[in-house]
């Protein structure tokens, strides 16, 4: 599905079947930093899929989790 300007927006989170978001994508959508989002994942406030190991580890946030998180923040 094409997104406006090739970027996802807060309204795109309503599509719970969308592809997982990167920490940077979710950070931009909710107005936080990618570091803040990674800390939320590490403390269990946000669930994500971990890919890789050690320093190469990255997170992907499933669209339904991103939607739940945005609602928790009061953005939707």
C-alpha angles and dihedrals in degrees: 000000000000118000126208109274087358089286132107122244134201091263090056090067089074087075095084090183093062124117120276117276127234119235089253093053093050092043091054092047095051096035098246133115124265088241090057091051091049089051090051088054093047092050093047097248090118127032119224142162114253118219124188131005138269116344092353093060116126133180131226119195114211112233094244090053091048090051092050090048093050089051090048088055089051094244095124 
